[in-house]
Amino acid sequence: MKKSTVLVGCLLFLPIVFILYVSVELVLDTRDTDLDWEFRAVGGLPTTRRKTGRLFRDYLQPPSQGGFQAVFRRHEEKEDKDDQNRKLEEDQGHAWRIGDNGGVVKRRQSNGHGDSAGVNGNRQRHQESVEKADSQHEIVFPSFVDVIDPSGPGEGGKAVEFNASQLTVEEKARYDEGWERNSCQDAKFQSDLPEASVIIIFHNEAWSVLLRSVHSVLSRTPQHLLREVILVDDHSTFEHLKEPLDKYWEGERRVKIIHAAKREGLIRARLLGYQVATAPLLVFFDSHIECFPGWYEPLADRIASNPNITVYPSIETIDAETFRVTINHKPDQVGTFRWRDLTFQWYLMTPDMQGTITSYAQPLRSATMPGGLFAIDHDFFTYLGTYDPLLDYWGGENIEISFKAWMCYGSVELVPCSHVGHIFRRSNPIKWEGNVGMKNVARIAAVWMDDYINYFLEKNLYHVEDYGDVTERRRLRERLKCRDFAWYLRNVRPIVIPPVHVQHAGELKMEELNLCMDSYAPHGDRPKLYGCHGAGGNQEEKLVCFKNGEIVLDAGCDDKWNVTKSQQIVHASTGLCLQGGKDSERGQTDLSITLQRCDVGSVRQTWTIVPRNSALNFPLFE
């Protein structure tokens, strides 16, 4: 009898509890928050759409796999005017952080687009940037990947099978290439690879993009090989990169954050990270990257085999607008530099160079490296004198490390089996005063290029700023007994025709019209005559003499020329002469430069080389 009474009492009590619950929720919905939301699981079907108040955290549970996307819509007609601190500012972007276990939702200010992934599958941290949308005040938190069709190929653990006989020619080529690329998948690495300190520098980076970079390092590096991730804030002004960033990572022991007291620039900020790094291997990354699975082992294995090798991964392109990744499975370019300004350039390997490659997994010798992503042995970096601390902000630091690594008994290599994505911006959003890039490379050239610096100065004599005292850096080079730059050119950088055996460098002047050959025209267009200005630059021409006596006009071109005693310049293969301008019926000056039948008496075919700076000594290339 007593049990029946209790059961009846419970049944009567449940409707009362339900009514109270609904009433409380309705009150909270109208008084606390005016957000309508829908929740979509990435990799699964859409879940509920409902209105929420303080109980928001109870409903927003992440799916077991994948990420999620939450869409919020403002309802202004119910806005609580007495609670302005809960209003979403329409003129600012914000991101929301959902606690590890569905806990309190915190609002963070953000500046960017993207996402962050969880770590180890049991960390469901999600940070999304917000963008102001249309007049309906829709705020969208973009997901890391598009919603995946659960019935698509390979989903749900289903195997994908290909019938090679039914593939198109293009598909068959990609299929065959895929089998050849298995050399990376089959690569064996040492069992005792060194631990890494990953150093990431940022200044006013987008919140979600920075988190994307860090989470990819944490989740895609073998846990026993990642000692620490050092984030160096180069005096950012965005609020979300201050206390909110510290709070976000406070539970992750491997993440260390340094806030610079003043603006240091990329180079000196990296040195701040280096000073606190404790692992035997250093990895330097930009703050807008994504590590792909298996990125670390190939780099670490190469350094473990020889700690004097500086390595960089195959750098993949992440589209700045869509975050679409383009993967290059068959690198065919390595690094070199441009004489004009000592900037990094990719060089397409010649067929002879590619003929020496026996496997897609084979590391490739590279004369220089890009500066945004590379790994180096901690002790070797110290041995090389780290970065020159007087290099300002950004620019040239990768060329300095490349020169030092090769000339001081090390090397630089591209490791094709390591893949790291990088967002290439259309322009650098970070500005600074002065031409610091030119100042930096001039300083590097003064220390490491010996007399070959003149090939750089002849293009930039009027643009090089005071680069400061380089005495200590030269003493470092002497102390390490590094090789000379001529050795570097002979053994490391034979991939681009150097300005060998320069006899003259200066303006190519046509005396009759007092005009000079000028390459001011758009790239790929023909040079023209222009008033001689004596400042070099576009009017800087070289006559390059090879050992067989043939002459090349301007270093790097393939055409061969002969200079006659009558000061004519004859194209060797055609026998025609270089002529400035043509006779015009209207008496107007023609500024074109063409090849014409040679005429010994023609003043338009008579050229004078005006030395720009006779004090420059141009050493010969062996």
N, C-alpha and C positions, 0 to 999 in steps of 0.2 A: 504493500500500500504506500509506504514511504517513497519507494523508488518511482512509482507512478506519479506521485505528487511532484517530485523533483523534476521528472521528465517534462510534465505539463508546464511547470514553472519556467523551465529553460526555453521551451517552445514559445511561450508568451513573451519572454524577455528578448529573444532574438530580433523580432520586428522593431522593438524599441531601440535596440543598439543600432540597427540599420538606419532608422530614421534620424537618430542623433548623428551618425557618421555622415550621412548625406547633407544634413543641415550644416554641420561644421565645414564640410568641403565647399559648399556653395558660398558660405560666408567668406572663407579664405579666398575663393576664386574671385569674388567681386571686390574684396578689400585689399588683398595683398598684391596681386599680379594680374595683369591683363594680357597675358600671352596665351595664344592658342598654339599648340604644337603637334607635329606629327613626327614619328620616329621611324626611320628606315634602317634596316640592317644591311650592311654591305656584305654581300655573299649569301644573303638569304631573302625571304619575302618581307614586304613591309609589315610592320607591327601596328600597334594602336595609334589612334589619333584622338586626342582628348584635351580637355581644358584642365589646367592645373594651377594650384596655388603653392602653399608651403610643402605639400606632399609631392612636389615635383620629383624629388630624389627617389621616392618609392617606385615611381613608374618608369623612370629612365634607366632601365637595366641594359647593359651592353649584351649583345648576342654572344654565344659561346665562341664563335669564330668571326674573324674579320673585324672591320671597324663599324662605325655607324654614322648616320647623318641626321641631324636634327634641324627642322625648319620651324622658325618662330614667326608669328604674325602679330603685330600690334593691334589692339582693339581700343582705339582712342575714345570711343563713345563711353567707355566705362573707366576711363582713367581716373585714378584717385589723385586729385590735385593737392591733397594734403600730404602726400607721400612722394615728394619729388625725388628723393634719393633712390627710389626704385625705378625711375624712368630711364629708359635707354636713350642716351644722347644721340640725336639724329646726325650730328656732324662728326662723330668720332666712331672709329671701329673698336669693337670689343671682342674678346674671346672668352669662352667659358671653359672652366676646368671641372671635370666630373671626378669626384673622389674615387679612390681605388675600389671601394666596395659600395658604390652607389651613394656615397656620403654627400656632404654639403656641396652645393654648387657655388663656385666663386667666379666673379666676373673679373676678367683681366683685360687691360687695354692692349690692343694689338695693332700692328701695321704690316699687313701682308696677306698673302693667300697661301693655302696649302693645308697641311695636316700633320699629325704626329702619330706614329704607330706605338703599340704597346711593347713592353719588354718581357721576354721569356714566356709569353702567353698568359701569365698570371697577373700581369700589371695592366690594368685596363684604364690607363691614363689617356685622356683624350683632350687635345687642345685644338680648337678650331678658330680661325680668324673670321671676322664678321664684315660683311660689306653692305653698305646702304643700297637698297634696290630701287624699286619704282615708287609711285605715289602711294601704294598700299603699305609702305614701310615694311616690306618683307626683308628679313635678315636671313641669309643663307650661310650655313656652315659647310663649306665644301669638304667632301670626303677625299681620302688619299687615293682611292681607285674608284673607277666607275662601278655601278651596281652590276654584279656578275650574273649572267644567266645560269641558274643552277642546273639546267639541262644541257649546257654547252659541252664541247669536246673536252675531255679530261676532268670534268667536274665530278665531285662525289667519288673520287678514287677510280673512275672508269678509265681504262687504258685507251690510248689513241693509236690506231693502227693505220699505216700508210701502205698503199699498193704502189710501189715505185714504177711499175709498168704503165700506170694510168696517169702519171704526173705529166704536166706540160714541160717543155724544154727548160723554162725558167725555174719551175718548181724542182725539176730533177737536178739542176745545177746547185740549188740551195740545199737539196737533200744530200747530195754528194759532199758538199762543203761541210755540212753538219757532221758527217762521219769523220771527216778529216780533223775537225775541231775537237774531237774526243780526246786528243792528246792532253788538253788541259784537264779534262775530267779524270783522266787516268794518271795524272801526275802524282808522284809520290814525294812527300815532304818529310823532313827530319822530325823525329818525335820530340825533340827538346828545343823547340823554337823559342826565341826570346820573347819576353813580355814587352808590351808597348805602352808608351805614354802618348796619347793622341792630343795634340794641341790645336785648338780651334780659336781663331781670332775673329772678333766681330765688332762692328760699329754701326749702331742703328739698323741692325738686321731685323727683318720681319720675324715676328714671334713664331709663327708656325713653320717657317722655313728653317729657322735655327733649331727648333725642336726636331724637325724632320732629320736634320743632319746628325744631331746627337743620338737620337733614338736608333738611327740606322747603324751607328758605330756600336752602340750597346747591344743591339739584338743580333748583329751579323758578324761579330768578332767572337772567336772562341773565348768563353768566359775565363778560362784559366790563363789566357794570354793577354787579356786586357787589364792592365794594372790601374789605369786612371784615364779619365778624359778631363783635360784642363781647358776651361773656357776663359778666355781673356777678353774682358769687356774694355775696348779701347775708348773709354770715356764717352759712352753713348749718352744721348740726351732723351731717348724714349723711356718713358716711365716703366713700361713693361719689362725692360731689360735691367731693372734695378731690383727692388725688393720682391716683386712678383717672380722674377727668375730664380732668386735665391730660395724663395719659398717652394717653388715647383720642384727643385732638385734636392731639397733638404733631406729626403729619405733615401737618396741614392749615394752610398758611400764612395763610389768610384768617381763621381763628378765633383770637380773642384772649380770654384769660380773666383777669378781675380778681377777686381774693378780698378782699372788704372786711374790714378788721381788726376792725370791730365792727358791730353791727346798725344799719343806716342807715334801713331802710324803703324802700319802692318809689321815692318821689320823689327822695330824695338819692342812692339807688343809681343811678337813671337819670342823675343829674348826673355821677356818676363815669364812666359810659360816655360821656356827652357830652364830657367833658374830654379823652378820648383819641381821639375819633372824628375822622377826617380827610376823609371824603367830603363833597361839597357838599349831599347830601340825607340827612336822618336819618329812620330808621324805628324806632319804639318798639313792641316786641311783648311780650306776656306770654309766659311760658315753657310754656304748654300750648295751643299753636296748631298749625295746619297750613296752609301756603300752598298754594294750588291753582295749576295752570298758568296763566300769564298774569296773575298777581296784580300784578306790579310795574309793567309798562309803563303801564297807565292812570293810576296814581298819579303816577308820575314825569312823564308827559306833561302832566298838569294843572299840576304845580308848575313845569315848564319853561315853560309858557305864561304863568304869573304866579307868581313866587316868594313872593308874599304870601298865597297860598292854602294853608291847612292842610287836608289831606284824610284821609279814613279809608275803608276798604273796606267792601263789603257783608259783614257779619260773620255767618258761618254757624254753626249749632249742631252741635257734636260731642258725642254722648251720652257722659256720663262713665262709663257702665257698659259699653256695647257699642261705643263709638267710631263709631257710625253717624252719618253726616253728613246734615243736612237743609239743602238749598240753596234759597235764595229768589232766583229769577231776576227777580223784579219787585218791587224794594223799594217799599213804599208808606208807610214811616215815616221820619221824620227826628228829629233830637234837639231836645229842649227841656229845661227844668228845672222843678223843683217849688219853689214859693215857700216851703213849710214848712221845708225843710232844704237847699235848693239842690242836690239830687241830680239826676243825669241821668235823663231819661225819654224814652221813644220817643213820638212824636206821630203818630197816623194822619193822613195828609194828607187834607184836605178835597177834595171833587170839583172845586172851583175850582182848588185847587193842582195836582191831578193833570191838570186840563185844560191846564195850561201845559207839560206834558211832551210833547215831540214825538218822543222816541226813548228806548228803554230804556238807551241809552248815555249819556244826558244827565246830567251831574253835578247834584246836588240841593243847594240851599242848606240849611244846617242851623244852627240857633241855637246848639247845643252839640254836642259829640262825646263818645262813650264813650272812656274813657281807656286801654283795653288795647291798642289797635291804631291807630296813625295815623302819617302821614308829614308832615314839615315841612322847609322849606328851612333849611339849617344857619345861614346868616347871619340869616334872619328870626327863628329861634329865639333867637339871640344878641341881636338887636335888641330883642326883646320882654322881655329880661331873664331868659330861661330860666324855670325853675320858681322860685317863691319858696322859697329854701333853708330857711326856717323853717316850712314846712309839714311836718308830722310823718307818717311812715310811709306812710299810704295814705288817699285820700279828698279830693275837691275839686279835685285838680290838673287834671283835665280841664275843669272849669268855669272855672278861672282862665285856662287857655290859650284857651278859647273866648271869654271876655269880652275878653281882650287882643287876640286875633286880629281880632275884629270892630271893637272900639273904637279900635284903633291902626292902622287903614287896611289891614286884611287881610280875610280871610273864612274860613269853614269850610264844607267841602262833603263830601257822601257821593258816592263814585264807584262807581256800580253795576257797572261792568265788572270791578272788582277784587274777588276773593273770597278770604277768609281764614277758615278754621274756628277755632273757639274752644271749649274745654271749659268749660262753665258749671257750677261746683260748686254743690252744694246749700247749702253754707255755707263761709265763708272759714276754712281751717284755721289761718291765721296769727292769733295773738292779741297784743294789746298792752294796756297799762294806760291807763285813762282814755278819755274820749270824744274821741279825736283827730279823728274825722271832723267833729264839730260845731265843734271848735276851728278846724280848717282852713277850713271854709266861712265861719265868722264873720270870720276874718282876711281872706279874699277879699272878702267883702261890705264890710268896712270900707275896703278900698282902692278898689273898683271900682263900688260901687252907689250912691254919693252918699246922698241922703236916702231913697232907696228901700230902704235897708237896714232901715228900720223895718217894712216888710212882712214881713221875715224875723224881726226881733227880737220883733215882737208875738206870734209863736208860740213863741219860744225864749228869752225874756228870763231865765227862771229856769234855763236849761240851758246857756247859753253860758259857757264857761270863759275865763279870761284868755288872749287870743290873742297877747299880746306887742306889741312896738313895731312899727308899720307905717309909720313915717316914711320910711324909705328906699324902700319900695315906692310910696308916694304921690309921692315925688320922681321916681321913674322915670316914673310916669304923666304928671307935669307936663312932664318933659323931652321925652317923646315927643309931647306935645301931643295926647293921645288924646281922642276924643270923650267926651261925658258919657253916663251910663247911660240918660237919657231918649231920646237918639238911638237907642241899641241897642233899646229897647223899641218905638219907633215904626217902625224900619226892618228889624229883624231878627227880633223875637219877637212878631209880631202874631198868632201862631197859637193862643194861649191867652188867654182873656179875663182881662185883668189887673184887679186891684182898683181900678177907676177911680173918681175923685172920692169917695173915702171921707170920709164925714161923721162916722161913729162906728165905733169898734172896741172891742169889749168883751163883757161878758156880757149875754145876753138874759134878764132876770129877771122872774119872775111874783111880784109883791109879796105877793099874798094868801097864798101858801104858802111864801114865801121860798126858792123853788127856781129853778134856771136850766136853760135848754135845754142838753142835753149830747149830743154825738154819739159817746158811748163805745160805742154798740151796734156789732155786727159790720157790716162793709162791706155796703151794700145794705139794711140794716135801718133802721127809723125812729128818729130821735132821741127821747129821753125827757127827763123832768124829773129833775134830780139836785141834791143840795145844793150851793149856790154855794160855791166854794173860792177864788176870786180868783186862781188860777194860770194862767188862760187855757187854752191847749191845746185840749181837747175842748169847752170852753165858750166858746171865742173865736168870736164871730159878727160879721159885718160887714154893714152896710147900704150897698149900693153904689148911688150915684145917677148915672144917665145924664143926658145933656143934655136929653132930652125929658121929664125929670121923673119917669120911672118908676124904681122902686127894686127892686134885686135883693138877695135875702137870701143872703149869703155869696158871695164872688167865685167865678165859674166856673159857677154854676148857671144854668139857662135861665128859671126862674120869675121873674115880675115881681110886685112887691108895692107897696102903698101904705100909708103910715103916716098915720093920722088924728090930729086934735087930741086925741081922747079916748084916744090911745095904743093904738089897735087896729092890728093888722097885717092888711091885707086882700089876699087873693090876687086879682090883677088879672083873671085870665081867668074865675074862677068867682064872684067877689064874696063869697066866704066868708072868715071871720076865723080867724086862728090862735088856737087855744084850748089851754090847758094843763090836762090832767086833765078828768074828768067827775064829776058827782055820783054817789056810790055809795050804794046802799040800806043797805049794812052799815057805812057811816061810814068806810070805808077810803079812803086817799088813792090816787087813780088818777094814775099818772105818765106816761100817754100824752100825745102832742101831736097834735092833729087839726085839721081844718078844719070849722068849724061855722057855722050861720047867725049873722050878726052881731047882737050884743046890746050896745047902748051901755052898759048898766048892769052888764054881767057883769065881775066882778073876775077871772075866769079868762081873759078876753080883754084884760086890761090889762097891758101889758108896759113894762118900764123897761130902757133900755140903760145899763149901768154901765160907764163908761170904765175900762179896765184901767190905762192909763198915759197920763195927760194930757200928759206931757212929750214923747211921741213926735210928731214932725211927719210927717204923711203927704202927700207931694207929689201933685199931681193929674196924671193921665195925659191927654195931649192927644188 
